[in-house]
């Protein structure tokens, strides 16, 4: 069953690239005691994710943070090396943390997995955005189609703050 507004995030581990290499970050490390704008994308560098979704986040990043958001996080079912390269290529002002959910453990735990095997992509994440306060989902915007950014972009979440 998919996570809903009012639910607490499950315990999970993510990989985040640091100067020392990939490091494990837990759900508590990212979300405990913080207001976090979480944006999930099916895949790094894929057309819609790279050309539409991320720009919508970074165009609104200052305004999102001005509304009291502590962290902007971007998550994908990719490895930490790909996520790090994608951050390098897109996050010019270092405004977001890029979370690698390489085995889709978090994605599956919240019921947001997408089987894209027919397109050779395996298990991925559905496209969504969430506002999370101290580990609890306050807003959830799930796209009906993974190739669209109609309700999950930075502009929509900004309007909800």
C-alpha positions in Angstrom: 0.0 0.0 0.0 1.3 3.4 -0.9 2.3 5.9 1.7 -0.3 8.6 2.5 -0.5 12.0 4.1 -0.1 11.6 7.8 2.1 8.5 7.6 5.6 8.4 9.1 8.4 7.4 6.8 9.8 3.9 7.3 13.3 3.4 8.4 15.6 3.2 5.3 19.2 3.7 4.2 20.3 5.8 1.3 23.7 6.3 -0.3 25.0 9.9 -0.7 28.3 10.7 -2.3 30.8 12.6 -0.2 34.4 13.6 -0.7 35.4 10.3 1.0 33.1 8.3 -1.3 29.6 6.9 -0.9 28.2 7.2 2.7 25.1 5.7 4.2 22.5 8.2 5.4 19.4 7.0 7.3 15.9 8.2 7.2 16.5 9.9 10.5 19.7 11.6 9.2 17.7 13.2 6.4 14.3 13.8 7.9 14.4 13.9 11.7 13.6 17.3 13.1 13.6 18.9 9.6 11.2 20.1 7.0 12.1 18.4 3.8 10.9 18.8 0.2 11.4 15.4 -1.4 11.2 14.9 -5.1 11.3 11.4 -6.6 12.1 10.7 -10.2 12.1 7.5 -12.2 15.7 7.9 -13.4 18.7 10.2 -13.5 19.4 11.8 -16.9 16.1 10.5 -18.4 14.3 13.0 -20.6 11.5 14.2 -18.4 13.5 14.0 -15.2 16.5 15.8 -16.6 14.8 18.4 -18.8 11.5 19.1 -16.9 11.5 17.9 -13.3 14.9 19.0 -12.0 14.6 22.5 -13.6 11.2 23.0 -11.9 12.9 22.3 -8.6 16.0 24.4 -9.0 14.0 27.4 -10.5 12.0 27.4 -7.2 14.7 26.3 -4.8 15.3 29.7 -3.1 11.6 30.3 -2.7 11.0 26.8 -1.3 13.8 27.4 1.3 12.4 30.9 2.0 9.2 29.1 3.1 11.0 27.3 5.8 12.1 24.1 4.1 15.4 23.0 5.6 16.4 20.5 2.9 15.5 19.8 -0.8 16.1 16.1 -1.5 16.0 14.4 -4.8 15.7 10.6 -4.8 16.0 8.0 -7.6 16.5 4.3 -8.0 20.1 4.8 -9.2 23.5 4.3 -7.6 25.4 7.0 -5.7 27.9 7.4 -8.5 25.2 8.2 -11.1 23.4 10.5 -8.6 26.6 12.3 -7.8 27.3 12.9 -11.5 23.7 14.1 -12.0 24.1 16.5 -9.1 27.3 17.8 -10.6 25.6 18.4 -13.9 22.4 20.0 -12.6 22.7 21.5 -9.1 25.0 24.4 -9.9 24.2 26.2 -6.6 24.4 23.1 -4.4 20.8 23.4 -3.3 19.8 19.8 -2.9 20.9 16.5 -1.5 20.8 13.6 -4.1 19.7 10.3 -2.5 20.6 7.1 -4.1 18.0 4.3 -3.5 19.9 1.8 -5.6 18.0 -1.3 -4.6 14.6 0.5 -4.4 14.4 -0.4 -0.7 12.9 2.9 0.4 10.8 3.2 -2.8 9.3 -0.3 -2.2 8.8 0.4 1.5 6.6 3.4 0.7 4.7 1.6 -2.1 6.0 3.9 -4.9 7.8 1.4 -7.1 7.2 1.4 -10.8 8.0 -1.6 -13.0 9.6 -0.2 -16.1 11.0 -3.5 -17.2 9.2 -3.4 -20.5 11.4 -0.4 -21.3 14.6 -2.1 -20.1 14.7 0.1 -16.9 13.8 -2.5 -14.3 12.2 -1.3 -11.0 12.1 2.4 -10.7 10.3 5.0 -8.6 7.0 6.7 -9.5 7.3 10.4 -10.0 6.1 12.4 -6.9 6.9 15.1 -4.5 6.3 15.2 -0.8 6.6 17.7 2.0 7.9 15.9 5.1 8.0 17.4 8.5 10.0 15.4 11.2 9.6 12.2 9.2 5.8 12.6 8.7 4.2 13.2 5.2 2.4 16.5 5.1 1.9 16.8 1.3 2.0 14.2 -1.4 1.8 14.9 -5.1 1.8 11.8 -7.2 2.0 11.9 -11.0 -0.6 9.8 -12.9 2.0 9.2 -15.7 5.7 8.9 -15.2 6.5 10.9 -18.3 4.7 14.0 -17.1 5.5 16.7 -14.5 2.1 18.2 -13.9 1.7 17.9 -10.1 5.1 16.9 -8.8 7.3 19.8 -9.8 8.9 22.5 -7.6 6.3 25.1 -8.5 3.4 22.9 -7.2 5.1 22.1 -3.9 6.1 25.8 -3.5 2.4 26.7 -3.9 1.5 24.3 -1.1 3.9 25.8 1.4 
